[in-house]
Amino acid sequence: MLKTFHKLFLKFATIRPRRIKHSKTQVRQYLSSFTEPKSDIERSYCQYKCQKWDTYGAVQIFFSNIVSMVMYVPFFLYYWMSFKSDEAEKSDYIATSEHVIKFIPKEMAEKCVASNFFKGMLDKEDVKFLKKITGEHPFSFYFRFKIMCRIANYSFIIHTYSPKAVFCSAEYSFTSSVLTGYCEYKGVELYNVMHGEKTYNIRDSFFRFDRFYVWDEYYEKLFQSLRATKTVYIVNPITVPNIDKSNCQHQYTYYLQDQKKEQLIRIKEKLDSLNADYVVRPHPLYSTDDVNKVFDEKNIESNSINIWESISSTANVVSVYSTVNYQAYLAGVNVILDDVTEPEYFEKLKDREYIMLYKPHQLLSQI
């Protein structure tokens, strides 16, 4: 029961809207208002404040703090009573999910095991570590609660596997710096991997990891401009498989994000006006109900098709903002950025230094 409620609560508390709220100038001004953090706790709290300012609404913060205050003790007792000193199979590298392993350097991925990230426990050392956070931020209940849950997760991983390093993908989480400090406290390193597209977004500010594997040196400069300067960055390019470009089945494939029905209708109108064969591919994390209502079944590509097969089967990859754009660029497939159906959002992407604006591409307005 506690686990189910915890997952539902974190899903609500970490809602991150796609719309860009503040301009780049406003973000820079807010970032510059912080003094340099003197500890990992301060660094995490700076990131938390940035996310409160830019992402969370007042109602969301109020609810999150009230519920966190009520949940803290029951979850603390649950994690404390879950502690076991038994050690399972040793592994040099542990990933927080199977998905993370896909983006780990090959030589490490072969030795990496995925953990059950929703298991947790706390020991006496963990409690001592948490007391320091409570002493510095006694009334930031959501901040403390989420960190406690994450430390319990990592405590389980460390006690179970005794790894040299843990791989995660959590630069967007304000817990990241504290977890890096916690892992070091336990004699373990914390490595982060990039697995999704990034722009100049204050949500990803101030974080610290022992290492961060990024796709392109462009991202190192991007994150450092967000004051995440205490991390060692290593470029680990996306591996592009051998794809058969002669297998082209569609002239255009549009990769959707979380567009509303009105936006989907505009996308369909534009694609229809091209008088060419096309399909749209729904994002796997978002509902396809509206997609099925707006587009004919023959024009919807199944998510069961491997993403690289999808890229190789089209002459043109089209999207407003998607990791697939960058993957297509690496694979040598033409990229078309949609500046038509959401022009205001596209202008904000330009303001936020979207990488594909600096790579070879076409604009949908030019087609």
Secondary structure as a PSIPRED ss2 file (coil, helix, strand):
# PSIPRED VFORMAT (PSIPRED V4.0)

   1 M C   1.000  0.000  0.000
   2 L H   0.000  1.000  0.000
   3 K H   0.000  1.000  0.000
   4 T H   0.000  1.000  0.000
   5 F H   0.000  1.000  0.000
   6 H H   0.000  1.000  0.000
   7 K H   0.000  1.000  0.000
   8 L H   0.000  1.000  0.000
   9 F H   0.000  1.000  0.000
  10 L H   0.000  1.000  0.000
  11 K H   0.000  1.000  0.000
  12 F H   0.000  1.000  0.000
  13 A H   0.000  1.000  0.000
  14 T C   1.000  0.000  0.000
  15 I C   1.000  0.000  0.000
  16 R C   1.000  0.000  0.000
  17 P C   1.000  0.000  0.000
  18 R C   1.000  0.000  0.000
  19 R C   1.000  0.000  0.000
  20 I C   1.000  0.000  0.000
  21 K C   1.000  0.000  0.000
  22 H C   1.000  0.000  0.000
  23 S C   1.000  0.000  0.000
  24 K H   0.000  1.000  0.000
  25 T H   0.000  1.000  0.000
  26 Q H   0.000  1.000  0.000
  27 V H   0.000  1.000  0.000
  28 R H   0.000  1.000  0.000
  29 Q H   0.000  1.000  0.000
  30 Y H   0.000  1.000  0.000
  31 L H   0.000  1.000  0.000
  32 S H   0.000  1.000  0.000
  33 S C   1.000  0.000  0.000
  34 F C   1.000  0.000  0.000
  35 T C   1.000  0.000  0.000
  36 E C   1.000  0.000  0.000
  37 P C   1.000  0.000  0.000
  38 K C   1.000  0.000  0.000
  39 S C   1.000  0.000  0.000
  40 D H   0.000  1.000  0.000
  41 I H   0.000  1.000  0.000
  42 E H   0.000  1.000  0.000
  43 R H   0.000  1.000  0.000
  44 S H   0.000  1.000  0.000
  45 Y H   0.000  1.000  0.000
  46 C H   0.000  1.000  0.000
  47 Q H   0.000  1.000  0.000
  48 Y H   0.000  1.000  0.000
  49 K H   0.000  1.000  0.000
  50 C H   0.000  1.000  0.000
  51 Q H   0.000  1.000  0.000
  52 K H   0.000  1.000  0.000
  53 W H   0.000  1.000  0.000
  54 D H   0.000  1.000  0.000
  55 T C   1.000  0.000  0.000
  56 Y C   1.000  0.000  0.000
  57 G C   1.000  0.000  0.000
  58 A H   0.000  1.000  0.000
  59 V H   0.000  1.000  0.000
  60 Q H   0.000  1.000  0.000
  61 I H   0.000  1.000  0.000
  62 F H   0.000  1.000  0.000
  63 F H   0.000  1.000  0.000
  64 S H   0.000  1.000  0.000
  65 N H   0.000  1.000  0.000
  66 I H   0.000  1.000  0.000
  67 V H   0.000  1.000  0.000
  68 S H   0.000  1.000  0.000
  69 M H   0.000  1.000  0.000
  70 V H   0.000  1.000  0.000
  71 M H   0.000  1.000  0.000
  72 Y H   0.000  1.000  0.000
  73 V H   0.000  1.000  0.000
  74 P H   0.000  1.000  0.000
  75 F H   0.000  1.000  0.000
  76 F H   0.000  1.000  0.000
  77 L H   0.000  1.000  0.000
  78 Y H   0.000  1.000  0.000
  79 Y H   0.000  1.000  0.000
  80 W H   0.000  1.000  0.000
  81 M H   0.000  1.000  0.000
  82 S C   1.000  0.000  0.000
  83 F C   1.000  0.000  0.000
  84 K C   1.000  0.000  0.000
  85 S C   1.000  0.000  0.000
  86 D C   1.000  0.000  0.000
  87 E C   1.000  0.000  0.000
  88 A C   1.000  0.000  0.000
  89 E C   1.000  0.000  0.000
  90 K C   1.000  0.000  0.000
  91 S C   1.000  0.000  0.000
  92 D C   1.000  0.000  0.000
  93 Y E   0.000  0.000  1.000
  94 I E   0.000  0.000  1.000
  95 A E   0.000  0.000  1.000
  96 T C   1.000  0.000  0.000
  97 S C   1.000  0.000  0.000
  98 E H   0.000  1.000  0.000
  99 H H   0.000  1.000  0.000
 100 V H   0.000  1.000  0.000
 101 I H   0.000  1.000  0.000
 102 K C   1.000  0.000  0.000
 103 F C   1.000  0.000  0.000
 104 I C   1.000  0.000  0.000
 105 P C   1.000  0.000  0.000
 106 K H   0.000  1.000  0.000
 107 E H   0.000  1.000  0.000
 108 M H   0.000  1.000  0.000
 109 A H   0.000  1.000  0.000
 110 E C   1.000  0.000  0.000
 111 K C   1.000  0.000  0.000
 112 C E   0.000  0.000  1.000
 113 V E   0.000  0.000  1.000
 114 A E   0.000  0.000  1.000
 115 S C   1.000  0.000  0.000
 116 N C   1.000  0.000  0.000
 117 F C   1.000  0.000  0.000
 118 F C   1.000  0.000  0.000
 119 K C   1.000  0.000  0.000
 120 G C   1.000  0.000  0.000
 121 M C   1.000  0.000  0.000
 122 L C   1.000  0.000  0.000
 123 D C   1.000  0.000  0.000
 124 K H   0.000  1.000  0.000
 125 E H   0.000  1.000  0.000
 126 D H   0.000  1.000  0.000
 127 V H   0.000  1.000  0.000
 128 K H   0.000  1.000  0.000
 129 F H   0.000  1.000  0.000
 130 L H   0.000  1.000  0.000
 131 K H   0.000  1.000  0.000
 132 K H   0.000  1.000  0.000
 133 I H   0.000  1.000  0.000
 134 T H   0.000  1.000  0.000
 135 G H   0.000  1.000  0.000
 136 E H   0.000  1.000  0.000
 137 H C   1.000  0.000  0.000
 138 P C   1.000  0.000  0.000
 139 F C   1.000  0.000  0.000
 140 S C   1.000  0.000  0.000
 141 F H   0.000  1.000  0.000
 142 Y H   0.000  1.000  0.000
 143 F H   0.000  1.000  0.000
 144 R H   0.000  1.000  0.000
 145 F H   0.000  1.000  0.000
 146 K H   0.000  1.000  0.000
 147 I H   0.000  1.000  0.000
 148 M H   0.000  1.000  0.000
 149 C H   0.000  1.000  0.000
 150 R H   0.000  1.000  0.000
 151 I H   0.000  1.000  0.000
 152 A H   0.000  1.000  0.000
 153 N H   0.000  1.000  0.000
 154 Y H   0.000  1.000  0.000
 155 S H   0.000  1.000  0.000
 156 F H   0.000  1.000  0.000
 157 I H   0.000  1.000  0.000
 158 I H   0.000  1.000  0.000
 159 H H   0.000  1.000  0.000
 160 T H   0.000  1.000  0.000
 161 Y H   0.000  1.000  0.000
 162 S C   1.000  0.000  0.000
 163 P C   1.000  0.000  0.000
 164 K C   1.000  0.000  0.000
 165 A E   0.000  0.000  1.000
 166 V E   0.000  0.000  1.000
 167 F E   0.000  0.000  1.000
 168 C E   0.000  0.000  1.000
 169 S C   1.000  0.000  0.000
 170 A C   1.000  0.000  0.000
 171 E C   1.000  0.000  0.000
 172 Y C   1.000  0.000  0.000
 173 S C   1.000  0.000  0.000
 174 F C   1.000  0.000  0.000
 175 T C   1.000  0.000  0.000
 176 S H   0.000  1.000  0.000
 177 S H   0.000  1.000  0.000
 178 V H   0.000  1.000  0.000
 179 L H   0.000  1.000  0.000
 180 T H   0.000  1.000  0.000
 181 G H   0.000  1.000  0.000
 182 Y H   0.000  1.000  0.000
 183 C H   0.000  1.000  0.000
 184 E H   0.000  1.000  0.000
 185 Y H   0.000  1.000  0.000
 186 K C   1.000  0.000  0.000
 187 G C   1.000  0.000  0.000
 188 V C   1.000  0.000  0.000
 189 E E   0.000  0.000  1.000
 190 L E   0.000  0.000  1.000
 191 Y E   0.000  0.000  1.000
 192 N E   0.000  0.000  1.000
 193 V E   0.000  0.000  1.000
 194 M C   1.000  0.000  0.000
 195 H C   1.000  0.000  0.000
 196 G C   1.000  0.000  0.000
 197 E C   1.000  0.000  0.000
 198 K C   1.000  0.000  0.000
 199 T C   1.000  0.000  0.000
 200 Y C   1.000  0.000  0.000
 201 N C   1.000  0.000  0.000
 202 I H   0.000  1.000  0.000
 203 R H   0.000  1.000  0.000
 204 D H   0.000  1.000  0.000
 205 S C   1.000  0.000  0.000
 206 F C   1.000  0.000  0.000
 207 F C   1.000  0.000  0.000
 208 R C   1.000  0.000  0.000
 209 F C   1.000  0.000  0.000
 210 D C   1.000  0.000  0.000
 211 R E   0.000  0.000  1.000
 212 F E   0.000  0.000  1.000
 213 Y E   0.000  0.000  1.000
 214 V E   0.000  0.000  1.000
 215 W C   1.000  0.000  0.000
 216 D C   1.000  0.000  0.000
 217 E H   0.000  1.000  0.000
 218 Y H   0.000  1.000  0.000
 219 Y H   0.000  1.000  0.000
 220 E H   0.000  1.000  0.000
 221 K H   0.000  1.000  0.000
 222 L H   0.000  1.000  0.000
 223 F H   0.000  1.000  0.000
 224 Q H   0.000  1.000  0.000
 225 S H   0.000  1.000  0.000
 226 L C   1.000  0.000  0.000
 227 R C   1.000  0.000  0.000
 228 A C   1.000  0.000  0.000
 229 T C   1.000  0.000  0.000
 230 K C   1.000  0.000  0.000
 231 T C   1.000  0.000  0.000
 232 V C   1.000  0.000  0.000
 233 Y E   0.000  0.000  1.000
 234 I E   0.000  0.000  1.000
 235 V E   0.000  0.000  1.000
 236 N C   1.000  0.000  0.000
 237 P C   1.000  0.000  0.000
 238 I C   1.000  0.000  0.000
 239 T C   1.000  0.000  0.000
 240 V C   1.000  0.000  0.000
 241 P C   1.000  0.000  0.000
 242 N C   1.000  0.000  0.000
 243 I C   1.000  0.000  0.000
 244 D C   1.000  0.000  0.000
 245 K H   0.000  1.000  0.000
 246 S H   0.000  1.000  0.000
 247 N H   0.000  1.000  0.000
 248 C C   1.000  0.000  0.000
 249 Q C   1.000  0.000  0.000
 250 H E   0.000  0.000  1.000
 251 Q E   0.000  0.000  1.000
 252 Y E   0.000  0.000  1.000
 253 T E   0.000  0.000  1.000
 254 Y E   0.000  0.000  1.000
 255 Y E   0.000  0.000  1.000
 256 L C   1.000  0.000  0.000
 257 Q C   1.000  0.000  0.000
 258 D C   1.000  0.000  0.000
 259 Q C   1.000  0.000  0.000
 260 K C   1.000  0.000  0.000
 261 K H   0.000  1.000  0.000
 262 E H   0.000  1.000  0.000
 263 Q H   0.000  1.000  0.000
 264 L H   0.000  1.000  0.000
 265 I H   0.000  1.000  0.000
 266 R H   0.000  1.000  0.000
 267 I H   0.000  1.000  0.000
 268 K H   0.000  1.000  0.000
 269 E H   0.000  1.000  0.000
 270 K H   0.000  1.000  0.000
 271 L H   0.000  1.000  0.000
 272 D H   0.000  1.000  0.000
 273 S H   0.000  1.000  0.000
 274 L C   1.000  0.000  0.000
 275 N C   1.000  0.000  0.000
 276 A C   1.000  0.000  0.000
 277 D C   1.000  0.000  0.000
 278 Y E   0.000  0.000  1.000
 279 V E   0.000  0.000  1.000
 280 V E   0.000  0.000  1.000
 281 R E   0.000  0.000  1.000
 282 P C   1.000  0.000  0.000
 283 H C   1.000  0.000  0.000
 284 P C   1.000  0.000  0.000
 285 L C   1.000  0.000  0.000
 286 Y C   1.000  0.000  0.000
 287 S C   1.000  0.000  0.000
 288 T C   1.000  0.000  0.000
 289 D H   0.000  1.000  0.000
 290 D H   0.000  1.000  0.000
 291 V H   0.000  1.000  0.000
 292 N H   0.000  1.000  0.000
 293 K H   0.000  1.000  0.000
 294 V H   0.000  1.000  0.000
 295 F C   1.000  0.000  0.000
 296 D C   1.000  0.000  0.000
 297 E H   0.000  1.000  0.000
 298 K H   0.000  1.000  0.000
 299 N H   0.000  1.000  0.000
 300 I E   0.000  0.000  1.000
 301 E C   1.000  0.000  0.000
 302 S C   1.000  0.000  0.000
 303 N C   1.000  0.000  0.000
 304 S C   1.000  0.000  0.000
 305 I C   1.000  0.000  0.000
 306 N C   1.000  0.000  0.000
 307 I H   0.000  1.000  0.000
 308 W H   0.000  1.000  0.000
 309 E H   0.000  1.000  0.000
 310 S H   0.000  1.000  0.000
 311 I H   0.000  1.000  0.000
 312 S H   0.000  1.000  0.000
 313 S C   1.000  0.000  0.000
 314 T E   0.000  0.000  1.000
 315 A E   0.000  0.000  1.000
 316 N E   0.000  0.000  1.000
 317 V E   0.000  0.000  1.000
 318 V E   0.000  0.000  1.000
 319 S E   0.000  0.000  1.000
 320 V C   1.000  0.000  0.000
 321 Y C   1.000  0.000  0.000
 322 S C   1.000  0.000  0.000
 323 T H   0.000  1.000  0.000
 324 V H   0.000  1.000  0.000
 325 N H   0.000  1.000  0.000
 326 Y H   0.000  1.000  0.000
 327 Q H   0.000  1.000  0.000
 328 A H   0.000  1.000  0.000
 329 Y H   0.000  1.000  0.000
 330 L H   0.000  1.000  0.000
 331 A H   0.000  1.000  0.000
 332 G C   1.000  0.000  0.000
 333 V C   1.000  0.000  0.000
 334 N E   0.000  0.000  1.000
 335 V E   0.000  0.000  1.000
 336 I E   0.000  0.000  1.000
 337 L E   0.000  0.000  1.000
 338 D C   1.000  0.000  0.000
 339 D C   1.000  0.000  0.000
 340 V C   1.000  0.000  0.000
 341 T C   1.000  0.000  0.000
 342 E C   1.000  0.000  0.000
 343 P H   0.000  1.000  0.000
 344 E H   0.000  1.000  0.000
 345 Y H   0.000  1.000  0.000
 346 F H   0.000  1.000  0.000
 347 E H   0.000  1.000  0.000
 348 K H   0.000  1.000  0.000
 349 L H   0.000  1.000  0.000
 350 K H   0.000  1.000  0.000
 351 D H   0.000  1.000  0.000
 352 R C   1.000  0.000  0.000
 353 E C   1.000  0.000  0.000
 354 Y C   1.000  0.000  0.000
 355 I H   0.000  1.000  0.000
 356 M H   0.000  1.000  0.000
 357 L H   0.000  1.000  0.000
 358 Y H   0.000  1.000  0.000
 359 K C   1.000  0.000  0.000
 360 P C   1.000  0.000  0.000
 361 H C   1.000  0.000  0.000
 362 Q E   0.000  0.000  1.000
 363 L E   0.000  0.000  1.000
 364 L H   0.000  1.000  0.000
 365 S H   0.000  1.000  0.000
 366 Q H   0.000  1.000  0.000
 367 I C   1.000  0.000  0.000
